[in-house]
């Protein structure tokens, strides 16, 4: 079980690293001046590669988490309401990941409607979600 936990933590941390950095690329994409196609193409290439890599990392992160929860039974029974809250936050993280993919496709189609300030705020969401998950798992407040 400890090996599963260890690898779950590694993959979750790696997944979040991608979710922290991808919106930073969006900030830079939103700031590219008109006519700077080489800069835009370079940033899009970086974003595509990071999105693909982050998506690959999310699969074992979620799978190992499900294994710990469903297969081993972590978070089952009375006094484990923290797990329900954690699962809700994980669903938010998966949704955020999906929204990042949609935003990337909008950049690719030249359909971005947000400015760099919006992306700076958007970039804060995964930090808040990670803080929530860590508090829920370590402190188990309910």
C-alpha positions in Angstrom: 0.0 0.0 0.0 2.8 2.4 0.8 4.2 2.0 -2.8 0.8 2.8 -4.2 0.6 5.9 -2.0 4.1 7.0 -2.9 3.5 6.7 -6.7 0.0 8.4 -6.3 1.7 11.4 -4.7 4.4 11.5 -7.4 1.9 11.5 -10.2 -0.4 14.0 -8.5 2.5 16.4 -7.9 3.6 16.0 -11.5 0.1 16.5 -12.8 -0.3 19.7 -10.7 3.0 21.0 -12.0 1.6 20.9 -15.5 -1.6 22.5 -14.4 0.4 25.3 -12.7 2.5 26.0 -15.8 0.1 25.6 -18.6 -2.0 28.7 -17.7 1.3 30.6 -17.5 1.8 29.8 -21.2 -1.7 31.0 -21.8 -0.8 34.4 -20.1 2.1 34.7 -22.5 0.0 33.7 -25.5 -2.6 36.3 -24.6 0.2 38.9 -24.6 1.6 38.0 -28.0 1.4 41.1 -30.3 -0.4 40.8 -33.6 1.9 39.6 -36.3 4.3 37.8 -34.0 3.5 34.4 -35.5 6.8 32.8 -34.7 6.4 33.6 -31.0 2.8 32.5 -31.0 3.7 29.2 -32.7 6.5 28.5 -30.3 4.2 29.1 -27.3 1.5 26.9 -28.8 3.9 24.1 -29.4 5.0 24.3 -25.7 1.4 24.4 -24.6 0.4 21.4 -26.7 3.4 19.3 -25.5 2.7 20.3 -21.9 -1.0 19.5 -22.2 -0.3 16.1 -23.7 2.3 15.3 -21.0 0.0 16.6 -18.2 -2.9 14.5 -19.5 -0.7 11.4 -19.5 0.4 12.1 -15.9 -3.3 12.5 -14.8 -4.2 9.0 -15.7 -2.0 7.1 -13.2 -2.7 9.8 -10.6 -6.4 9.2 -10.8 -6.0 5.4 -11.2 -3.8 5.0 -8.2 -6.1 7.2 -6.2 -9.0 5.1 -7.1 -7.0 2.0 -6.2 -6.2 3.4 -2.8 -9.9 4.4 -2.2 -11.8 1.6 -3.8 -9.3 -1.2 -3.8 -7.7 -0.7 -0.4 -10.5 1.1 1.3 -8.9 4.3 2.4 -11.6 6.8 3.3 -14.4 4.3 3.8 -16.6 4.1 6.9 -17.7 6.6 9.6 -15.5 9.6 10.2 -14.3 9.8 6.6 -16.4 12.7 5.3 -13.0 14.3 4.3 -12.8 11.8 1.5 -16.1 12.9 0.0 -14.8 16.5 0.0 -11.5 15.4 -1.5 -13.3 13.6 -4.3 -15.3 16.7 -5.0 -12.1 18.7 -5.3 -10.5 16.0 -7.5 -13.6 16.4 -9.8 -12.9 20.1 -9.9 -9.2 19.4 -10.8 -10.3 17.1 -13.7 -12.7 19.8 -14.8 -10.0 22.5 -14.7 -7.8 20.2 -16.8 -10.6 19.8 -19.3 -11.1 23.6 -19.5 -7.3 24.0 -20.1 -7.7 21.8 -23.1 -10.6 23.8 -24.4 -8.7 27.1 -23.9 -5.7 25.7 -25.8 -7.9 24.7 -28.7 -9.4 28.2 -28.7 -5.8 29.7 -28.9 -5.1 27.3 -31.8 -8.1 28.5 -33.7 -7.4 32.2 -33.0 -10.6 32.4 -30.9 -9.2 33.5 -27.5 -11.6 35.9 -25.8 -9.7 36.5 -22.5 -6.8 38.9 -21.7 -3.6 38.1 -19.9 -5.0 39.3 -16.6 -7.9 36.8 -16.7 -5.4 34.0 -17.3 -3.3 35.2 -14.3 -6.4 34.8 -12.1 -7.3 31.5 -13.8 -3.8 30.3 -13.0 -4.5 30.6 -9.2 -7.3 27.9 -9.2 -5.0 24.8 -9.2 -3.1 26.3 -6.2 -6.2 26.6 -4.2 -7.4 23.2 -5.2 -4.1 21.6 -4.2 -4.1 23.4 -0.8 -7.7 22.1 -0.2 -6.7 18.5 -1.1 -3.6 18.5 1.1 -5.5 20.0 4.1 -8.3 17.4 3.6 -5.9 14.5 3.4 -3.5 15.5 6.1 -5.8 17.3 8.7 -9.0 15.3 7.9 -11.1 18.1 9.4 -14.4 16.1 9.2 
